[in-house]
Amino acid sequence: MTTAPDGARYSVTRRWMPWRRRAKDLDAGPDFPGGDFGSGDDLLGVLVLVVLVLLLVPFVAAAFLVALELLLLLLLLPFYVVARTLFGVSWEIEVRLRTGLVWPVVHTEKVHGWGASGRRINDLATAIRDGAVTMPIAPPVVDATD
């Protein structure tokens, strides 16, 4: 986590998986003042309860699918890290801007090797903190003799 001179907060990290999760943040549902829907004996209370159940079913189903996707990612992560290490796939560096609860990606670049990616993360974080770069960042110039 680093803070730019203008006060914007950024996170500079490696992306561990080759894809991004597609699940969006789930809304907790509507807030009702008082939260009391009667005893359930009257028709209006039962109708409100049925409507609430029908509204909450999609949220519960979405939460289940997000949990299933997360489980799949966790199961695949060790295999992907081993394959990345053995076959030398480049690491993707992400710079994310903190805007409330959402962290949109404002810059990405690929760096070959664990050590080189760590150095590039430190360089990007230092450049952001010192105000030497503005978003979006221009891609780095890579020497072909490396």
JOTAQUI-V17243 format. One line per field, one symbol per residue. ss: DSSP state (h for helix, s for strand, l for the rest). psi: psi as a letter, one per 40 degrees, with the letter a starting at -180 (. if undefined). A space follows every 10 residues. Layout:
ss->???
psi->???
This chain:
ss->lsslllllss ssssslllll llllllllll llllllllll llhhhhhhhh hhhhhhhhhh hhhhhhhhhh hhhhhhhhhh hhhhhhhlll sssssssssl lsssssssss sllhhhhhhh hhhhhhhhhh llllllllll llllll
psi->hihideehhi hhiihdieii hehihhheii hhhdehfaee didddddddd dddddddddd dddddddddd dddddddddd ddddddefii ihhhhhhhgb eigiheiiih hhiddddddd ddddddddde eeiiiihiii hhhee.
